[in-house]
Amino acid sequence: MKRLFELGLLVAGAIAYSQSHHDEVNHRGDHAMGFSHEKTTHHFRLAKDGGAIEVTANDPNDTESRDQIRQHLVHITGMFSAGNFDAPMFIHDPTPPGVPAMKRLKNQINYKFESIDQGGRVKISSSNREAIAAVHDFLRFQITDHQTGDPLQP
């Protein structure tokens, strides 16, 4: 019975830590991105040649969030192209998996901003296998840390 109680405490502690971490990610994300996570939806898509970061405003009439999303993603496109991943490192606290390789292979990864309904998308692509694997690691981490529920396979 004592072991069951201890196991229950351990699980409760892990859940509390997980929720606390998620709340901190959202708070730092709102600050770094310039728009509210409560008014927007993130998706991280894996593709055979890389993937995409998509953000949309939840309300089709929320042009302020839509414009802030687009401004942020244009900025992120430029930063990532230059090998600068300071924003995701700030938001998530630890360096996300894949980032060291993405920095090293920055000249072999393409980042392209696209406007989409209610927001924007950063398409990430490469023909280099190591770079694609790093992008997939990065996007899988984003899916898990942001709890988006997006598929973890391309």
C-alpha positions as CSV (number, residue, x, y, z in Angstrom):
1,M,0.0,0.0,0.0
2,K,2.9,2.4,0.8
3,R,4.4,1.7,-2.6
4,L,1.1,2.5,-4.3
5,F,0.9,5.8,-2.4
6,E,4.5,6.7,-3.3
7,L,3.8,5.9,-6.9
8,G,0.7,8.1,-6.8
9,L,2.8,11.0,-5.4
10,L,5.4,10.5,-8.1
11,V,2.8,10.5,-10.9
12,A,1.1,13.6,-9.4
13,G,4.4,15.4,-9.2
14,A,5.2,14.6,-12.9
15,I,1.8,15.9,-14.0
16,A,2.3,19.1,-12.0
17,Y,5.8,19.6,-13.5
18,S,4.5,18.9,-17.0
19,Q,1.6,21.4,-16.6
20,S,4.0,24.0,-15.0
21,H,6.5,23.5,-17.9
22,H,3.7,23.9,-20.4
23,D,2.4,27.0,-18.7
24,E,5.9,28.5,-18.8
25,V,6.3,27.6,-22.5
26,N,3.1,29.4,-23.2
27,H,4.0,32.5,-21.2
28,R,7.5,32.8,-22.7
29,G,6.0,32.1,-26.2
30,D,3.5,34.9,-25.8
31,H,6.3,37.2,-25.0
32,A,8.7,36.1,-27.7
33,M,6.1,35.8,-30.5
34,G,4.1,38.9,-29.8
35,F,0.7,37.2,-29.9
36,S,-1.4,35.2,-27.5
37,H,-1.3,31.4,-27.6
38,E,-5.0,31.5,-26.4
39,K,-6.1,33.4,-29.5
40,T,-4.0,31.3,-32.0
41,T,-3.3,27.7,-33.0
42,H,0.1,26.2,-33.7
43,H,0.8,23.2,-35.9
44,F,4.1,21.6,-36.7
45,R,4.0,19.4,-39.9
46,L,6.5,16.8,-40.9
47,A,7.2,16.2,-44.6
48,K,9.6,13.9,-46.3
49,D,11.9,16.8,-47.2
50,G,11.5,18.7,-43.9
51,G,8.2,20.2,-42.6
52,A,6.4,23.3,-41.7
53,I,5.5,25.6,-38.8
54,E,1.9,26.9,-39.1
55,V,0.2,29.4,-36.9
56,T,-3.4,30.7,-37.4
57,A,-5.7,33.0,-35.5
58,N,-8.6,31.1,-34.0
59,D,-11.1,33.9,-34.9
60,P,-11.3,34.6,-38.6
61,N,-12.1,38.3,-37.7
62,D,-9.0,38.6,-35.5
63,T,-6.9,40.5,-38.1
64,E,-4.6,41.8,-35.3
65,S,-3.5,38.3,-34.3
66,R,-3.3,37.3,-38.0
67,D,-1.0,40.2,-38.8
68,Q,1.2,39.6,-35.7
69,I,1.5,35.9,-36.7
70,R,2.7,36.9,-40.2
71,Q,5.1,39.4,-38.9
72,H,6.6,36.9,-36.4
73,L,6.9,34.1,-39.0
74,V,8.6,36.4,-41.5
75,H,11.1,37.3,-38.7
76,I,11.5,33.6,-37.8
77,T,12.2,32.8,-41.4
78,G,15.1,35.2,-41.5
79,M,16.4,34.2,-38.1
80,F,16.4,30.5,-38.9
81,S,17.9,31.0,-42.4
82,A,20.8,32.8,-40.6
83,G,21.2,29.9,-38.1
84,N,19.7,31.9,-35.3
85,F,17.4,29.8,-33.0
86,D,17.4,32.1,-30.0
87,A,13.6,32.4,-30.0
88,P,12.8,28.6,-29.6
89,M,15.6,28.2,-27.1
90,F,14.1,31.1,-25.1
91,I,10.6,29.8,-25.3
92,H,11.4,26.1,-24.5
93,D,14.3,26.8,-22.0
94,P,16.4,23.8,-23.1
95,T,17.9,23.8,-26.6
96,P,15.4,21.9,-28.7
97,P,16.7,18.7,-30.3
98,G,17.9,19.2,-33.9
99,V,19.0,22.8,-33.4
100,P,22.8,22.1,-33.2
101,A,22.6,20.3,-36.6
102,M,20.3,22.9,-38.1
103,K,22.7,25.6,-37.2
104,R,25.7,23.7,-38.6
105,L,23.8,22.8,-41.8
106,K,22.0,26.2,-42.2
107,N,23.2,26.5,-45.8
108,Q,21.6,23.2,-46.7
109,I,18.2,24.1,-45.3
110,N,15.6,26.3,-47.0
111,Y,13.1,28.4,-45.1
112,K,10.2,30.0,-46.9
113,F,7.4,32.1,-45.4
114,E,3.9,31.8,-46.9
115,S,0.7,33.6,-46.0
116,I,-2.2,31.3,-45.3
117,D,-5.8,32.0,-44.3
118,Q,-5.8,33.5,-40.8
119,G,-2.0,33.3,-40.4
120,G,1.2,32.0,-41.9
121,R,3.5,29.1,-42.5
122,V,7.2,28.6,-42.6
123,K,8.1,25.8,-45.0
124,I,11.4,24.1,-44.1
125,S,13.0,21.9,-46.7
126,S,16.3,20.2,-47.5
127,S,17.8,17.5,-49.7
128,N,20.4,16.7,-47.1
129,R,19.4,13.6,-45.0
130,E,21.1,14.8,-41.8
131,A,19.4,18.2,-42.1
132,I,16.0,16.6,-42.7
133,A,16.5,14.3,-39.6
134,A,17.4,17.4,-37.6
135,V,14.3,19.3,-38.8
136,H,12.2,16.3,-37.9
137,D,13.7,16.1,-34.4
138,F,13.1,19.9,-34.0
139,L,9.5,19.7,-35.1
140,R,8.7,16.6,-33.1
141,F,10.0,18.4,-30.0
142,Q,7.7,21.4,-30.9
143,I,4.7,19.1,-31.3
144,T,5.3,17.5,-27.9
145,D,6.2,20.6,-26.0
146,H,3.3,22.7,-27.4
147,Q,1.0,19.6,-27.0
148,T,-0.4,20.2,-30.5
149,G,-1.3,16.5,-31.2
150,D,0.1,16.7,-34.7
151,P,1.4,13.5,-36.3
152,L,5.0,12.6,-35.3
153,Q,5.7,11.0,-38.7
154,P,5.9,12.6,-42.2
